[in-house]
Amino acid sequence: MFKWLLLAGFLGLLFYFWRQKQRIPKNHPEVESLVRCSVCGRHISVHSAMLSAKGHYRCTLHAGDPD
Ligand SMILES: [Zn+2]
């Protein structure tokens, strides 16, 4: 019996932390700064952007393009 209570408590904790994780993006909307791909000019978040050898930001489609 106690085992099940422990399990239920553990699952409750997991669910609680999962909910916290889900809420983070809503609490901090658009914290990421946007950069422009130097090839197509698309706006992409700085975290998903690639840096070319010359320091230009690239979207994932143009990450391998030469400067
Ligand atoms: Zn691009």
PDB file of the backbone (N, CA, C, O) and the ligand in Angstrom, with CONECT records:
HET     ZN  A 101       1
ATOM      1  N   MET A   1       0.836  -1.205   0.000  1.00  0.00           N
ATOM      2  CA  MET A   1       0.000   0.000   0.000  1.00  0.00           C
ATOM      3  C   MET A   1       0.866   1.249   0.000  1.00  0.00           C
ATOM      4  O   MET A   1       0.673   2.159  -0.806  1.00  0.00           O
ATOM      5  N   PHE A   2       1.830   1.274   0.924  1.00  0.00           N
ATOM      6  CA  PHE A   2       2.718   2.435   1.033  1.00  0.00           C
ATOM      7  C   PHE A   2       3.494   2.647  -0.251  1.00  0.00           C
ATOM      8  O   PHE A   2       3.779   3.772  -0.661  1.00  0.00           O
ATOM      9  N   LYS A   3       3.829   1.508  -0.880  1.00  0.00           N
ATOM     10  CA  LYS A   3       4.573   1.540  -2.139  1.00  0.00           C
ATOM     11  C   LYS A   3       3.813   2.336  -3.196  1.00  0.00           C
ATOM     12  O   LYS A   3       4.393   3.119  -3.948  1.00  0.00           O
ATOM     13  N   TRP A   4       2.496   2.116  -3.233  1.00  0.00           N
ATOM     14  CA  TRP A   4       1.674   2.795  -4.243  1.00  0.00           C
ATOM     15  C   TRP A   4       1.559   4.286  -3.945  1.00  0.00           C
ATOM     16  O   TRP A   4       1.520   5.107  -4.862  1.00  0.00           O
ATOM     17  N   LEU A   5       1.504   4.628  -2.673  1.00  0.00           N
ATOM     18  CA  LEU A   5       1.453   6.040  -2.302  1.00  0.00           C
ATOM     19  C   LEU A   5       2.727   6.738  -2.748  1.00  0.00           C
ATOM     20  O   LEU A   5       2.699   7.852  -3.273  1.00  0.00           O
ATOM     21  N   LEU A   6       3.848   6.052  -2.525  1.00  0.00           N
ATOM     22  CA  LEU A   6       5.144   6.590  -2.918  1.00  0.00           C
ATOM     23  C   LEU A   6       5.187   6.797  -4.426  1.00  0.00           C
ATOM     24  O   LEU A   6       5.640   7.833  -4.914  1.00  0.00           O
ATOM     25  N   LEU A   7       4.707   5.794  -5.154  1.00  0.00           N
ATOM     26  CA  LEU A   7       4.690   5.858  -6.611  1.00  0.00           C
ATOM     27  C   LEU A   7       3.806   7.004  -7.088  1.00  0.00           C
ATOM     28  O   LEU A   7       4.162   7.737  -8.011  1.00  0.00           O
ATOM     29  N   ALA A   8       2.651   7.146  -6.446  1.00  0.00           N
ATOM     30  CA  ALA A   8       1.727   8.215  -6.818  1.00  0.00           C
ATOM     31  C   ALA A   8       2.373   9.578  -6.556  1.00  0.00           C
ATOM     32  O   ALA A   8       2.238  10.507  -7.352  1.00  0.00           O
ATOM     33  N   GLY A   9       3.071   9.676  -5.433  1.00  0.00           N
ATOM     34  CA  GLY A   9       3.744  10.922  -5.103  1.00  0.00           C
ATOM     35  C   GLY A   9       4.843  11.245  -6.107  1.00  0.00           C
ATOM     36  O   GLY A   9       5.024  12.395  -6.505  1.00  0.00           O
ATOM     37  N   PHE A  10       5.567  10.213  -6.504  1.00  0.00           N
ATOM     38  CA  PHE A  10       6.646  10.378  -7.461  1.00  0.00           C
ATOM     39  C   PHE A  10       6.098  10.836  -8.807  1.00  0.00           C
ATOM     40  O   PHE A  10       6.649  11.734  -9.443  1.00  0.00           O
ATOM     41  N   LEU A  11       5.005  10.204  -9.230  1.00  0.00           N
ATOM     42  CA  LEU A  11       4.380  10.583 -10.495  1.00  0.00           C
ATOM     43  C   LEU A  11       3.851  12.013 -10.424  1.00  0.00           C
ATOM     44  O   LEU A  11       3.922  12.765 -11.396  1.00  0.00           O
ATOM     45  N   GLY A  12       3.319  12.373  -9.257  1.00  0.00           N
ATOM     46  CA  GLY A  12       2.831  13.733  -9.062  1.00  0.00           C
ATOM     47  C   GLY A  12       3.948  14.744  -9.213  1.00  0.00           C
ATOM     48  O   GLY A  12       3.777  15.787  -9.843  1.00  0.00           O
ATOM     49  N   LEU A  13       5.094  14.426  -8.630  1.00  0.00           N
ATOM     50  CA  LEU A  13       6.260  15.297  -8.728  1.00  0.00           C
ATOM     51  C   LEU A  13       6.713  15.429 -10.184  1.00  0.00           C
ATOM     52  O   LEU A  13       7.000  16.524 -10.668  1.00  0.00           O
ATOM     53  N   LEU A  14       6.767  14.287 -10.864  1.00  0.00           N
ATOM     54  CA  LEU A  14       7.161  14.282 -12.276  1.00  0.00           C
ATOM     55  C   LEU A  14       6.236  15.185 -13.083  1.00  0.00           C
ATOM     56  O   LEU A  14       6.686  16.000 -13.888  1.00  0.00           O
ATOM     57  N   PHE A  15       4.935  15.025 -12.853  1.00  0.00           N
ATOM     58  CA  PHE A  15       3.944  15.804 -13.568  1.00  0.00           C
ATOM     59  C   PHE A  15       4.130  17.292 -13.266  1.00  0.00           C
ATOM     60  O   PHE A  15       4.033  18.139 -14.154  1.00  0.00           O
ATOM     61  N   TYR A  16       4.401  17.589 -11.984  1.00  0.00           N
ATOM     62  CA  TYR A  16       4.606  18.978 -11.568  1.00  0.00           C
ATOM     63  C   TYR A  16       5.786  19.589 -12.315  1.00  0.00           C
ATOM     64  O   TYR A  16       5.671  20.690 -12.853  1.00  0.00           O
ATOM     65  N   PHE A  17       6.905  18.897 -12.354  1.00  0.00           N
ATOM     66  CA  PHE A  17       8.097  19.428 -13.021  1.00  0.00           C
ATOM     67  C   PHE A  17       7.890  19.525 -14.531  1.00  0.00           C
ATOM     68  O   PHE A  17       8.395  20.428 -15.198  1.00  0.00           O
ATOM     69  N   TRP A  18       7.117  18.545 -15.048  1.00  0.00           N
ATOM     70  CA  TRP A  18       6.821  18.563 -16.477  1.00  0.00           C
ATOM     71  C   TRP A  18       6.005  19.803 -16.828  1.00  0.00           C
ATOM     72  O   TRP A  18       6.257  20.453 -17.842  1.00  0.00           O
ATOM     73  N   ARG A  19       5.013  20.132 -15.970  1.00  0.00           N
ATOM     74  CA  ARG A  19       4.176  21.305 -16.191  1.00  0.00           C
ATOM     75  C   ARG A  19       5.024  22.579 -16.117  1.00  0.00           C
ATOM     76  O   ARG A  19       4.842  23.503 -16.909  1.00  0.00           O
ATOM     77  N   GLN A  20       5.960  22.613 -15.145  1.00  0.00           N
ATOM     78  CA  GLN A  20       6.835  23.780 -15.003  1.00  0.00           C
ATOM     79  C   GLN A  20       7.628  23.995 -16.278  1.00  0.00           C
ATOM     80  O   GLN A  20       7.771  25.118 -16.762  1.00  0.00           O
ATOM     81  N   LYS A  21       8.143  22.890 -16.815  1.00  0.00           N
ATOM     82  CA  LYS A  21       8.952  22.967 -18.023  1.00  0.00           C
ATOM     83  C   LYS A  21       8.121  23.479 -19.190  1.00  0.00           C
ATOM     84  O   LYS A  21       8.594  24.273 -20.003  1.00  0.00           O
ATOM     85  N   GLN A  22       6.868  23.012 -19.264  1.00  0.00           N
ATOM     86  CA  GLN A  22       5.980  23.419 -20.357  1.00  0.00           C
ATOM     87  C   GLN A  22       5.648  24.904 -20.285  1.00  0.00           C
ATOM     88  O   GLN A  22       5.418  25.544 -21.312  1.00  0.00           O
ATOM     89  N   ARG A  23       5.624  25.457 -19.056  1.00  0.00           N
ATOM     90  CA  ARG A  23       5.190  26.845 -18.889  1.00  0.00           C
ATOM     91  C   ARG A  23       6.298  27.846 -19.171  1.00  0.00           C
ATOM     92  O   ARG A  23       6.014  29.016 -19.429  1.00  0.00           O
ATOM     93  N   ILE A  24       7.541  27.419 -19.127  1.00  0.00           N
ATOM     94  CA  ILE A  24       8.658  28.354 -19.274  1.00  0.00           C
ATOM     95  C   ILE A  24       8.586  29.194 -20.558  1.00  0.00           C
ATOM     96  O   ILE A  24       8.773  30.409 -20.492  1.00  0.00           O
ATOM     97  N   PRO A  25       8.321  28.584 -21.724  1.00  0.00           N
ATOM     98  CA  PRO A  25       8.267  29.390 -22.944  1.00  0.00           C
ATOM     99  C   PRO A  25       7.186  30.462 -22.897  1.00  0.00           C
ATOM    100  O   PRO A  25       7.350  31.538 -23.471  1.00  0.00           O
ATOM    101  N   LYS A  26       6.075  30.169 -22.210  1.00  0.00           N
ATOM    102  CA  LYS A  26       4.992  31.150 -22.134  1.00  0.00           C
ATOM    103  C   LYS A  26       5.382  32.334 -21.257  1.00  0.00           C
ATOM    104  O   LYS A  26       4.986  33.469 -21.523  1.00  0.00           O
ATOM    105  N   ASN A  27       6.163  32.064 -20.206  1.00  0.00           N
ATOM    106  CA  ASN A  27       6.558  33.131 -19.299  1.00  0.00           C
ATOM    107  C   ASN A  27       7.629  34.033 -19.908  1.00  0.00           C
ATOM    108  O   ASN A  27       7.752  35.199 -19.533  1.00  0.00           O
ATOM    109  N   HIS A  28       8.390  33.499 -20.836  1.00  0.00           N
ATOM    110  CA  HIS A  28       9.457  34.285 -21.452  1.00  0.00           C
ATOM    111  C   HIS A  28       9.323  34.252 -22.967  1.00  0.00           C
ATOM    112  O   HIS A  28      10.117  33.597 -23.642  1.00  0.00           O
ATOM    113  N   PRO A  29       8.336  34.943 -23.507  1.00  0.00           N
ATOM    114  CA  PRO A  29       8.158  34.903 -24.952  1.00  0.00           C
ATOM    115  C   PRO A  29       9.196  35.751 -25.675  1.00  0.00           C
ATOM    116  O   PRO A  29       9.493  36.872 -25.262  1.00  0.00           O
ATOM    117  N   GLU A  30       9.740  35.209 -26.747  1.00  0.00           N
ATOM    118  CA  GLU A  30      10.672  35.945 -27.602  1.00  0.00           C
ATOM    119  C   GLU A  30      11.860  36.513 -26.846  1.00  0.00           C
ATOM    120  O   GLU A  30      12.233  37.669 -27.047  1.00  0.00           O
ATOM    121  N   VAL A  31      12.452  35.709 -25.982  1.00  0.00           N
ATOM    122  CA  VAL A  31      13.678  36.144 -25.317  1.00  0.00           C
ATOM    123  C   VAL A  31      14.842  36.029 -26.299  1.00  0.00           C
ATOM    124  O   VAL A  31      15.787  36.817 -26.274  1.00  0.00           O
ATOM    125  N   GLU A  32      14.736  35.005 -27.176  1.00  0.00           N
ATOM    126  CA  GLU A  32      15.786  34.789 -28.164  1.00  0.00           C
ATOM    127  C   GLU A  32      15.823  35.971 -29.128  1.00  0.00           C
ATOM    128  O   GLU A  32      14.776  36.452 -29.560  1.00  0.00           O
ATOM    129  N   SER A  33      17.005  36.433 -29.461  1.00  0.00           N
ATOM    130  CA  SER A  33      17.094  37.484 -30.448  1.00  0.00           C
ATOM    131  C   SER A  33      17.117  36.861 -31.836  1.00  0.00           C
ATOM    132  O   SER A  33      17.611  35.749 -32.024  1.00  0.00           O
ATOM    133  N   LEU A  34      16.574  37.592 -32.804  1.00  0.00           N
ATOM    134  CA  LEU A  34      16.504  37.094 -34.166  1.00  0.00           C
ATOM    135  C   LEU A  34      17.650  37.657 -34.997  1.00  0.00           C
ATOM    136  O   LEU A  34      18.063  38.804 -34.826  1.00  0.00           O
ATOM    137  N   VAL A  35      18.147  36.825 -35.892  1.00  0.00           N
ATOM    138  CA  VAL A  35      19.180  37.268 -36.819  1.00  0.00           C
ATOM    139  C   VAL A  35      18.703  36.940 -38.231  1.00  0.00           C
ATOM    140  O   VAL A  35      17.766  36.159 -38.402  1.00  0.00           O
ATOM    141  N   ARG A  36      19.339  37.529 -39.244  1.00  0.00           N
ATOM    142  CA  ARG A  36      18.941  37.267 -40.617  1.00  0.00           C
ATOM    143  C   ARG A  36      19.952  36.373 -41.306  1.00  0.00           C
ATOM    144  O   ARG A  36      21.162  36.542 -41.159  1.00  0.00           O
ATOM    145  N   CYS A  37      19.433  35.425 -42.057  1.00  0.00           N
ATOM    146  CA  CYS A  37      20.294  34.591 -42.880  1.00  0.00           C
ATOM    147  C   CYS A  37      20.893  35.469 -43.968  1.00  0.00           C
ATOM    148  O   CYS A  37      20.163  36.202 -44.634  1.00  0.00           O
ATOM    149  N   SER A  38      22.197  35.409 -44.160  1.00  0.00           N
ATOM    150  CA  SER A  38      22.843  36.299 -45.131  1.00  0.00           C
ATOM    151  C   SER A  38      22.599  35.849 -46.564  1.00  0.00           C
ATOM    152  O   SER A  38      22.943  36.575 -47.497  1.00  0.00           O
ATOM    153  N   VAL A  39      22.015  34.674 -46.762  1.00  0.00           N
ATOM    154  CA  VAL A  39      21.730  34.189 -48.120  1.00  0.00           C
ATOM    155  C   VAL A  39      20.304  34.519 -48.524  1.00  0.00           C
ATOM    156  O   VAL A  39      20.076  35.154 -49.554  1.00  0.00           O
ATOM    157  N   CYS A  40      19.328  34.083 -47.701  1.00  0.00           N
ATOM    158  CA  CYS A  40      17.936  34.263 -48.097  1.00  0.00           C
ATOM    159  C   CYS A  40      17.243  35.374 -47.316  1.00  0.00           C
ATOM    160  O   CYS A  40      16.111  35.732 -47.640  1.00  0.00           O
ATOM    161  N   GLY A  41      17.890  35.923 -46.302  1.00  0.00           N
ATOM    162  CA  GLY A  41      17.300  37.033 -45.571  1.00  0.00           C
ATOM    163  C   GLY A  41      16.212  36.631 -44.595  1.00  0.00           C
ATOM    164  O   GLY A  41      15.558  37.494 -44.010  1.00  0.00           O
ATOM    165  N   ARG A  42      16.008  35.331 -44.409  1.00  0.00           N
ATOM    166  CA  ARG A  42      14.990  34.865 -43.478  1.00  0.00           C
ATOM    167  C   ARG A  42      15.411  35.165 -42.061  1.00  0.00           C
ATOM    168  O   ARG A  42      16.594  35.092 -41.728  1.00  0.00           O
ATOM    169  N   HIS A  43      14.443  35.503 -41.222  1.00  0.00           N
ATOM    170  CA  HIS A  43      14.727  35.731 -39.812  1.00  0.00           C
ATOM    171  C   HIS A  43      14.706  34.406 -39.070  1.00  0.00           C
ATOM    172  O   HIS A  43      13.745  33.644 -39.177  1.00  0.00           O
ATOM    173  N   ILE A  44      15.738  34.137 -38.336  1.00  0.00           N
ATOM    174  CA  ILE A  44      15.851  32.906 -37.565  1.00  0.00           C
ATOM    175  C   ILE A  44      16.348  33.250 -36.175  1.00  0.00           C
ATOM    176  O   ILE A  44      17.025  34.259 -35.978  1.00  0.00           O
ATOM    177  N   SER A  45      16.008  32.405 -35.210  1.00  0.00           N
ATOM    178  CA  SER A  45      16.488  32.657 -33.858  1.00  0.00           C
ATOM    179  C   SER A  45      17.996  32.405 -33.819  1.00  0.00           C
ATOM    180  O   SER A  45      18.513  31.529 -34.513  1.00  0.00           O
ATOM    181  N   VAL A  46      18.674  33.177 -33.009  1.00  0.00           N
ATOM    182  CA  VAL A  46      20.135  33.108 -32.967  1.00  0.00           C
ATOM    183  C   VAL A  46      20.615  31.718 -32.556  1.00  0.00           C
ATOM    184  O   VAL A  46      21.741  31.326 -32.861  1.00  0.00           O
ATOM    185  N   HIS A  47      19.742  30.971 -31.854  1.00  0.00           N
ATOM    186  CA  HIS A  47      20.147  29.643 -31.393  1.00  0.00           C
ATOM    187  C   HIS A  47      20.096  28.602 -32.512  1.00  0.00           C
ATOM    188  O   HIS A  47      20.861  27.637 -32.498  1.00  0.00           O
ATOM    189  N   SER A  48      19.192  28.796 -33.485  1.00  0.00           N
ATOM    190  CA  SER A  48      19.114  27.832 -34.570  1.00  0.00           C
ATOM    191  C   SER A  48      19.942  28.286 -35.757  1.00  0.00           C
ATOM    192  O   SER A  48      20.066  27.555 -36.740  1.00  0.00           O
ATOM    193  N   ALA A  49      20.516  29.493 -35.681  1.00  0.00           N
ATOM    194  CA  ALA A  49      21.327  30.002 -36.781  1.00  0.00           C
ATOM    195  C   ALA A  49      22.718  29.381 -36.758  1.00  0.00           C
ATOM    196  O   ALA A  49      23.250  29.050 -35.699  1.00  0.00           O
ATOM    197  N   MET A  50      23.291  29.231 -37.939  1.00  0.00           N
ATOM    198  CA  MET A  50      24.669  28.759 -38.064  1.00  0.00           C
ATOM    199  C   MET A  50      25.557  29.947 -38.400  1.00  0.00           C
ATOM    200  O   MET A  50      25.127  30.870 -39.092  1.00  0.00           O
ATOM    201  N   LEU A  51      26.767  29.928 -37.923  1.00  0.00           N
ATOM    202  CA  LEU A  51      27.712  30.986 -38.269  1.00  0.00           C
ATOM    203  C   LEU A  51      28.630  30.490 -39.381  1.00  0.00           C
ATOM    204  O   LEU A  51      29.228  29.419 -39.272  1.00  0.00           O
ATOM    205  N   SER A  52      28.736  31.270 -40.446  1.00  0.00           N
ATOM    206  CA  SER A  52      29.650  30.902 -41.523  1.00  0.00           C
ATOM    207  C   SER A  52      31.073  31.231 -41.102  1.00  0.00           C
ATOM    208  O   SER A  52      31.306  31.839 -40.057  1.00  0.00           O
ATOM    209  N   ALA A  53      32.028  30.813 -41.946  1.00  0.00           N
ATOM    210  CA  ALA A  53      33.436  31.050 -41.628  1.00  0.00           C
ATOM    211  C   ALA A  53      33.738  32.538 -41.512  1.00  0.00           C
ATOM    212  O   ALA A  53      34.623  32.935 -40.754  1.00  0.00           O
ATOM    213  N   LYS A  54      33.004  33.370 -42.262  1.00  0.00           N
ATOM    214  CA  LYS A  54      33.254  34.807 -42.229  1.00  0.00           C
ATOM    215  C   LYS A  54      32.400  35.525 -41.194  1.00  0.00           C
ATOM    216  O   LYS A  54      32.398  36.755 -41.129  1.00  0.00           O
ATOM    217  N   GLY A  55      31.682  34.767 -40.396  1.00  0.00           N
ATOM    218  CA  GLY A  55      30.919  35.384 -39.318  1.00  0.00           C
ATOM    219  C   GLY A  55      29.519  35.816 -39.702  1.00  0.00           C
ATOM    220  O   GLY A  55      28.888  36.581 -38.974  1.00  0.00           O
ATOM    221  N   HIS A  56      29.019  35.335 -40.843  1.00  0.00           N
ATOM    222  CA  HIS A  56      27.651  35.645 -41.231  1.00  0.00           C
ATOM    223  C   HIS A  56      26.721  34.572 -40.691  1.00  0.00           C
ATOM    224  O   HIS A  56      27.071  33.395 -40.614  1.00  0.00           O
ATOM    225  N   TYR A  57      25.510  35.023 -40.315  1.00  0.00           N
ATOM    226  CA  TYR A  57      24.524  34.058 -39.843  1.00  0.00           C
ATOM    227  C   TYR A  57      23.877  33.367 -41.031  1.00  0.00           C
ATOM    228  O   TYR A  57      23.631  33.981 -42.069  1.00  0.00           O
ATOM    229  N   ARG A  58      23.607  32.088 -40.861  1.00  0.00           N
ATOM    230  CA  ARG A  58      22.959  31.317 -41.908  1.00  0.00           C
ATOM    231  C   ARG A  58      21.823  30.508 -41.318  1.00  0.00           C
ATOM    232  O   ARG A  58      21.908  30.038 -40.183  1.00  0.00           O
ATOM    233  N   CYS A  59      20.751  30.345 -42.094  1.00  0.00           N
ATOM    234  CA  CYS A  59      19.703  29.430 -41.678  1.00  0.00           C
ATOM    235  C   CYS A  59      20.186  28.002 -41.938  1.00  0.00           C
ATOM    236  O   CYS A  59      21.223  27.802 -42.570  1.00  0.00           O
ATOM    237  N   THR A  60      19.452  27.032 -41.461  1.00  0.00           N
ATOM    238  CA  THR A  60      19.909  25.646 -41.586  1.00  0.00           C
ATOM    239  C   THR A  60      19.995  25.219 -43.052  1.00  0.00           C
ATOM    240  O   THR A  60      20.791  24.347 -43.399  1.00  0.00           O
ATOM    241  N   LEU A  61      19.167  25.840 -43.923  1.00  0.00           N
ATOM    242  CA  LEU A  61      19.179  25.479 -45.342  1.00  0.00           C
ATOM    243  C   LEU A  61      20.461  25.923 -46.029  1.00  0.00           C
ATOM    244  O   LEU A  61      20.938  25.270 -46.956  1.00  0.00           O
ATOM    245  N   HIS A  62      21.022  27.053 -45.561  1.00  0.00           N
ATOM    246  CA  HIS A  62      22.183  27.619 -46.236  1.00  0.00           C
ATOM    247  C   HIS A  62      23.448  27.530 -45.404  1.00  0.00           C
ATOM    248  O   HIS A  62      24.430  28.221 -45.674  1.00  0.00           O
ATOM    249  N   ALA A  63      23.421  26.680 -44.397  1.00  0.00           N
ATOM    250  CA  ALA A  63      24.574  26.576 -43.497  1.00  0.00           C
ATOM    251  C   ALA A  63      25.837  26.173 -44.252  1.00  0.00           C
ATOM    252  O   ALA A  63      26.934  26.591 -43.883  1.00  0.00           O
ATOM    253  N   GLY A  64      25.693  25.361 -45.310  1.00  0.00           N
ATOM    254  CA  GLY A  64      26.867  24.855 -46.005  1.00  0.00           C
ATOM    255  C   GLY A  64      27.267  25.688 -47.212  1.00  0.00           C
ATOM    256  O   GLY A  64      28.276  25.397 -47.854  1.00  0.00           O
ATOM    257  N   ASP A  65      26.479  26.738 -47.537  1.00  0.00           N
ATOM    258  CA  ASP A  65      26.788  27.541 -48.714  1.00  0.00           C
ATOM    259  C   ASP A  65      28.096  28.299 -48.542  1.00  0.00           C
ATOM    260  O   ASP A  65      28.412  28.742 -47.438  1.00  0.00           O
ATOM    261  N   PRO A  66      28.863  28.455 -49.624  1.00  0.00           N
ATOM    262  CA  PRO A  66      30.115  29.218 -49.539  1.00  0.00           C
ATOM    263  C   PRO A  66      29.832  30.710 -49.419  1.00  0.00           C
ATOM    264  O   PRO A  66      28.765  31.164 -49.833  1.00  0.00           O
ATOM    265  N   ASP A  67      30.734  31.458 -48.880  1.00  0.00           N
ATOM    266  CA  ASP A  67      30.563  32.908 -48.710  1.00  0.00           C
ATOM    267  C   ASP A  67      30.641  33.646 -50.041  1.00  0.00           C
ATOM    268  O   ASP A  67      30.518  34.870 -50.077  1.00  0.00           O
TER     269      ASP A  67
HETATM  270 ZN    ZN A 101      18.961  31.001 -45.722  1.00  0.00          ZN2+
END
